Amino acid sequence: FFSSCATTNYMLIDIMKPATVSFPPNVVNLAFVDNSGMQPDTVNHITTTPNSLQHVALERPDSSKIVFKEAFVQFMNEENYFNKVELYPHNIRTDDDYDRTNLLEGSEVKEICEQVDADALVSLDMYIVSTDLRAELYDIQFFNKMIELKAVIGISARIYDKNGKLVIQRPVIQIDSTFWNNMYVKIPEREDALKELALISAEKFTKQFIPYWEKQERWYFSDGTSLMKEAAKKVKEGQWREAAVIWGAKFEEEKKAVNKAKIASNIA
């Protein structure tokens, strides 16, 4: 009876998540370059009510991009994964074709890498933001009017080696959004909302280039048999390899397919 009492034990463990982009070992210094067009101040910023839609102009449409670039370089350097990550001080583009990418020439990449002593270059090719303030929404549950604000940031980047060749052929793309509702928090100004989101985006963007640890839920199976109880004791003591050896012995003697599958899952 007791040997048939199967249990599932849950825990949190740290998992090393790989970066999206893998660099050769000789890449120790990175340059980060703004190669994106300037988004006009009235594009993608609206206020909607039940009866109207109004385009709104931001006072500083580039403020969130400045925050994003500086935060990204700071976060990258804080990880100490590369020797140095440096923000190139000059914007490559001055046009307002914000939704168009313009790939860097190989000669441009070489020149920038030589100037800042970089082994590779991350080019921010597109940075698009949008905000939507929805006013005079009627909440049925609380019988009052609500205000909602949604902010979105879209990013596209290319990675080059110091000779001007693409490290990966496809761009690195990331889209992030946040949402505020006056039922729970104070609605921020649009620029403040975008700057707050820019910090979140920069932290996530860092993980595209540097492996990181993430807590994930895992589980292992046990039952009342002597071997499974002994293995569970080893797990609680943090002796995973010893537990795996015991599970291996139990796997060899187990006859039931379902139980063998559970033990195999434990070993994995």
N, C-alpha and C positions, 0 to 999 in steps of 0.2 A: 504493500500500500504506500509506504513512505517513498520507495524508489520511483514511484510513478508521479510524485508531486513535483512537476516541473515548474521552475520559476524563471522569470525574466528580470534581470538586474540592469538598471539604467545608470549612466554616469556621463559626465562631461570630460572630454579629453581635448588636448591641444593638437591641432592638425596643421602641418605646414602646407600652405596653399601656394602653388607655383605662380610666378608672374606671367602676364600675357606675353611679354617680350623677353626673349632670352638673348643676352649679349655674350660675345666671346670673352674668354678670361682676360684678354689684354685690354678690355675697355674698363678703365678705372676713373676717367674724368668725362663728365657729360656737359654739353651746352644745351640750354633751353632757349629757343628763339620764337618770337612772336611773328608769324608769317600769315596772320589772319587779316581780313578786311575789316574796316570800321563799320559797325552796324549803325544806321541812322537812328536818331533819338526817338522818332515816332513809330518805328517799325516794330510790330509784335507786342505793343503795349496798349491794352484796351480796358475800358470800363463798360460793363454790360449791365443793363437793367431790363426788367420785363418789356420795356417799350423802346429801348434805344441801345445803340452801340457807339461808343466814342473812343477815338484814338487819342492817346496821351503821350506827351513828350517827357522823357527823362531829363533831369538837369545835367547829370553826368553819366551818359550811357556807357562809358568805358570803365566806370568805377569797379564793377565786379570783376572785370577781366584783369585789372591791376591787382586786385586782391588775390585772384586765382593764381596768377603767375608768381607773385611773391610767396604765397603760401605753399605752392607746389615745390618751389626750390628749397624753401625752409624744411618742409616735411622730408624731402629726399635727402637732404644733408643730415637731418636728425637721425635717420636710419643707419648712417655710417656704412652703407652697403657699397657706395662708390667713394673714392677719395674726395671728389669734389663735384658738385653740380652747380653750374653758374648760369645766371640769367644774362643773356646777351642784351646790352643796354639800348640797342637801337631796333625799332620796329622795321621790318623789311618792307611792308606794304603801307601805303597811305590812302588807297582807294576805299570806296564804300561798297564794293561788291562783296558784302559780308557772307553771302551764301555760295560763293565760288572759291574753290581751292586753286592755288597757284603753286605747283611744286617747285622747290628750289633747284637751281642748276648745280651741277656737280662742282663747278668752280666756286660758287657762292659758299657751299658747304665747306670746301677745303679752306677757303679764306677765313671763315668764321672760326673753324676748329683751330687753325693756326694762331689766330688772335687770342683766343682764350685757353689755349693748350688743352683741347678736348679730343678724346678718342672717338666720340660719337656725338650725334646731334639729334635732339628732339624738336621737331618743328610743329608749332601750334598753327595748323592751317585753317582752322575754322573755329569760331567761338560765337555761338548764337544764343541770345537770351530772349525770353518772353515773359510777360506778366499779364494776368487776367484778373481784374477786380470785379467781382459780381456783387452788386448791391441790391437791396430791397427784395431779397429772397424771403419768402414767408415760411417759417418753421411751424409745421402743424402740431408737433409734440409740445412745444413750449409757447406757442401762440405769440410769436414776436418776429420781427424782421432780422434777417441775418446778413452778414457780410462775409464773403469768402475771397481769399487771395491765393492764386496759384502762380508759382514761379518755376521756370524751366531753363536749364542750361544744356546746350548741346555742344560737344567738343569733338574735333577730328584732328589727329596728329599723325605725322610720318616720322620714321626713325631712319637716320642715315649713319653710315660709318664715316670716318674722317676723310675718306677718299671720294665721298659724294655718292656712294652706292646705297640703295635702300637695304636696310637690315632685314625687313620683312616687306613683302610686296603690298599687302593690304594696309589701309590706315587703321589706327587705333581709334575706335569711336566709343563715346560715352555720353549717355543722356541721363540727367538727374533732375528731379523735381521735388518741390516741397509745397505744403498746403497749410494755410492758416484759416481758422474759423473763429469769429468773434464770440462764439458761445464758450470757448475754452481759453483763448489767449487774445492779447491785444494785437490787432492787425498792424504790422510794421509798414513803413513807407516802402515803395517799390524798390528803390535803390538799396535800402537796408536788407530787404528780403533777398535780393540777388547777391549781395555781399555775404550774407549768412550762408546761402546755398553754395557760393563759390568756395567757401572753406570746406564744406562737405565734399564738393566735387574734387577739390585739390587732394584731399586725403584719399579718396577713392582712386584718383588718377595715379597717385603714388604706387598703389598696389598693382597697377598695370606693369610696373617696371621692377618692383622689388618683391621677392617672396615674403609672405607674412603668415603669422600664426592666427588661427581661428578656432574658437571653441565650438565643438560639435557634440551632439548627443550620440552615444554609442550604447550598446547593450550586449550582454552575454547571458547564455542560458545555463541553468544548473538544475540539479534534481537531488534526490535523497541518496543516491548511490555514493559509495565511499570515494571513488575516484573523482567524481564531479564535485563533491563537497571539499575534497582536498585541493582541487584546482581553484575553486571559488575562494578558499582561504589564501592561496598564493596571490590571487588577483587583489584581494583586499590589502595585502602586504606590499603590493606594487611589484611583485615578482612575475611579470608577464611571461617571460621565456620559460620559467619553471612550470607555469600553468599550462603553456602550450605543449610541453613535453607530456604532461599528464593527460591533456585532452587528446593528444596523438595516440597514446596507449588505449584510451577509452574508445577512440574512433575505430581502432583495429578490431576490438572485441565486440563492438556494437553490431547488432543484427538488423534493427529497425531502420528503414531508410529515413524516416522523419528525424529520428534522434541523431543519425549520422550527419544529416544536413545541419542540425543545430550545432553539433560539435565542430563541424567544418567552419561554420560561421564564427564560432568563438576563436578558432585558430587564426582565421583571417583577420 
